[in-house]
Amino acid sequence: MSASHLRLNPSKTVVLWLGSQHLIDKLDVHEVQVLSSTSKIDSSAHDLGVVVDSRLTMSDHVALVCPSATDKINRAVTDS
């Protein structure tokens, strides 16, 4: 990364284990060393408006988007 002058921002770096819940539950690692910093392991990550979870189910994303979409639909119906 140093050749391109890019730097890793540890406060924005999240590590996801991808796999079935059964396999993920067997892991006992909570942090990962990435370059010169330590990154936490999380069950989901939010990037560019999309929430990706470790099982790639999109359930976290749907749970985040649905209330907002429902609110906007209700406003559109009551305004017309």
C-alpha positions as protocol buffer text, in pm:
chain_id: "A"
residue {
  index: 1
  type: MET
  ca { x: 0 y: 0 z: 0 }
}
residue {
  index: 2
  type: SER
  ca { x: 293 y: 235 z: 53 }
}
residue {
  index: 3
  type: ALA
  ca { x: 378 y: 237 z: -318 }
}
residue {
  index: 4
  type: SER
  ca { x: 41 y: 396 z: -394 }
}
residue {
  index: 5
  type: HIS
  ca { x: 62 y: 624 z: -86 }
}
residue {
  index: 6
  type: LEU
  ca { x: -260 y: 474 z: 53 }
}
residue {
  index: 7
  type: ARG
  ca { x: -302 y: 427 z: 426 }
}
residue {
  index: 8
  type: LEU
  ca { x: -523 y: 192 z: 618 }
}
residue {
  index: 9
  type: ASN
  ca { x: -759 y: 370 z: 856 }
}
residue {
  index: 10
  type: PRO
  ca { x: -787 y: 137 z: 1157 }
}
residue {
  index: 11
  type: SER
  ca { x: -1101 y: 311 z: 1285 }
}
residue {
  index: 12
  type: LYS
  ca { x: -1282 y: 232 z: 958 }
}
residue {
  index: 13
  type: THR
  ca { x: -1140 y: -115 z: 897 }
}
residue {
  index: 14
  type: VAL
  ca { x: -1364 y: -412 z: 973 }
}
residue {
  index: 15
  type: VAL
  ca { x: -1287 y: -780 z: 921 }
}
residue {
  index: 16
  type: LEU
  ca { x: -1571 y: -1019 z: 835 }
}
residue {
  index: 17
  type: TRP
  ca { x: -1552 y: -1395 z: 854 }
}
residue {
  index: 18
  type: LEU
  ca { x: -1762 y: -1529 z: 568 }
}
residue {
  index: 19
  type: GLY
  ca { x: -1929 y: -1865 z: 604 }
}
residue {
  index: 20
  type: SER
  ca { x: -2210 y: -2057 z: 764 }
}
residue {
  index: 21
  type: GLN
  ca { x: -2316 y: -1962 z: 1117 }
}
residue {
  index: 22
  type: HIS
  ca { x: -2208 y: -2308 z: 1235 }
}
residue {
  index: 23
  type: LEU
  ca { x: -1849 y: -2252 z: 1116 }
}
residue {
  index: 24
  type: ILE
  ca { x: -1831 y: -1889 z: 1228 }
}
residue {
  index: 25
  type: ASP
  ca { x: -1945 y: -1986 z: 1580 }
}
residue {
  index: 26
  type: LYS
  ca { x: -1645 y: -2222 z: 1606 }
}
residue {
  index: 27
  type: LEU
  ca { x: -1397 y: -1937 z: 1554 }
}
residue {
  index: 28
  type: ASP
  ca { x: -1240 y: -1787 z: 1865 }
}
residue {
  index: 29
  type: VAL
  ca { x: -1062 y: -1491 z: 1704 }
}
residue {
  index: 30
  type: HIS
  ca { x: -1178 y: -1139 z: 1793 }
}
residue {
  index: 31
  type: GLU
  ca { x: -905 y: -925 z: 1636 }
}
residue {
  index: 32
  type: VAL
  ca { x: -678 y: -957 z: 1332 }
}
residue {
  index: 33
  type: GLN
  ca { x: -343 y: -791 z: 1271 }
}
residue {
  index: 34
  type: VAL
  ca { x: -358 y: -598 z: 940 }
}
residue {
  index: 35
  type: LEU
  ca { x: -33 y: -429 z: 844 }
}
residue {
  index: 36
  type: SER
  ca { x: 68 y: -229 z: 1151 }
}
residue {
  index: 37
  type: SER
  ca { x: -275 y: -207 z: 1316 }
}
residue {
  index: 38
  type: THR
  ca { x: -526 y: -438 z: 1476 }
}
residue {
  index: 39
  type: SER
  ca { x: -875 y: -466 z: 1327 }
}
residue {
  index: 40
  type: LYS
  ca { x: -1180 y: -596 z: 1507 }
}
residue {
  index: 41
  type: ILE
  ca { x: -1389 y: -878 z: 1370 }
}
residue {
  index: 42
  type: ASP
  ca { x: -1754 y: -789 z: 1323 }
}
residue {
  index: 43
  type: SER
  ca { x: -2067 y: -968 z: 1206 }
}
residue {
  index: 44
  type: SER
  ca { x: -2156 y: -700 z: 949 }
}
residue {
  index: 45
  type: ALA
  ca { x: -2007 y: -402 z: 771 }
}
residue {
  index: 46
  type: HIS
  ca { x: -2167 y: -90 z: 623 }
}
residue {
  index: 47
  type: ASP
  ca { x: -2012 y: 44 z: 302 }
}
residue {
  index: 48
  type: LEU
  ca { x: -2157 y: 269 z: 32 }
}
residue {
  index: 49
  type: GLY
  ca { x: -2506 y: 239 z: 178 }
}
residue {
  index: 50
  type: VAL
  ca { x: -2508 y: -140 z: 182 }
}
residue {
  index: 51
  type: VAL
  ca { x: -2485 y: -355 z: 494 }
}
residue {
  index: 52
  type: VAL
  ca { x: -2309 y: -686 z: 431 }
}
residue {
  index: 53
  type: ASP
  ca { x: -2329 y: -956 z: 696 }
}
residue {
  index: 54
  type: SER
  ca { x: -2092 y: -1246 z: 749 }
}
residue {
  index: 55
  type: ARG
  ca { x: -2337 y: -1498 z: 600 }
}
residue {
  index: 56
  type: LEU
  ca { x: -2415 y: -1279 z: 296 }
}
residue {
  index: 57
  type: THR
  ca { x: -2789 y: -1299 z: 368 }
}
residue {
  index: 58
  type: MET
  ca { x: -2861 y: -924 z: 339 }
}
residue {
  index: 59
  type: SER
  ca { x: -3088 y: -955 z: 646 }
}
residue {
  index: 60
  type: ASP
  ca { x: -2906 y: -671 z: 828 }
}
residue {
  index: 61
  type: HIS
  ca { x: -2941 y: -452 z: 519 }
}
residue {
  index: 62
  type: VAL
  ca { x: -3313 y: -528 z: 483 }
}
residue {
  index: 63
  type: ALA
  ca { x: -3371 y: -457 z: 852 }
}
residue {
  index: 64
  type: LEU
  ca { x: -3203 y: -119 z: 809 }
}
residue {
  index: 65
  type: VAL
  ca { x: -3372 y: -21 z: 483 }
}
residue {
  index: 66
  type: CYS
  ca { x: -3731 y: -141 z: 538 }
}
residue {
  index: 67
  type: PRO
  ca { x: -3834 y: 105 z: 813 }
}
residue {
  index: 68
  type: SER
  ca { x: -3709 y: 399 z: 607 }
}
residue {
  index: 69
  type: ALA
  ca { x: -3878 y: 274 z: 291 }
}
residue {
  index: 70
  type: THR
  ca { x: -4204 y: 211 z: 477 }
}
residue {
  index: 71
  type: ASP
  ca { x: -4196 y: 562 z: 621 }
}
residue {
  index: 72
  type: LYS
  ca { x: -4140 y: 715 z: 277 }
}
residue {
  index: 73
  type: ILE
  ca { x: -4423 y: 511 z: 123 }
}
residue {
  index: 74
  type: ASN
  ca { x: -4658 y: 614 z: 403 }
}
residue {
  index: 75
  type: ARG
  ca { x: -4568 y: 982 z: 353 }
}
residue {
  index: 76
  type: ALA
  ca { x: -4627 y: 954 z: -23 }
}
residue {
  index: 77
  type: VAL
  ca { x: -4967 y: 792 z: 30 }
}
residue {
  index: 78
  type: THR
  ca { x: -5082 y: 1048 z: 287 }
}
residue {
  index: 79
  type: ASP
  ca { x: -4955 y: 1344 z: 78 }
}
residue {
  index: 80
  type: SER
  ca { x: -5152 y: 1242 z: -231 }
}
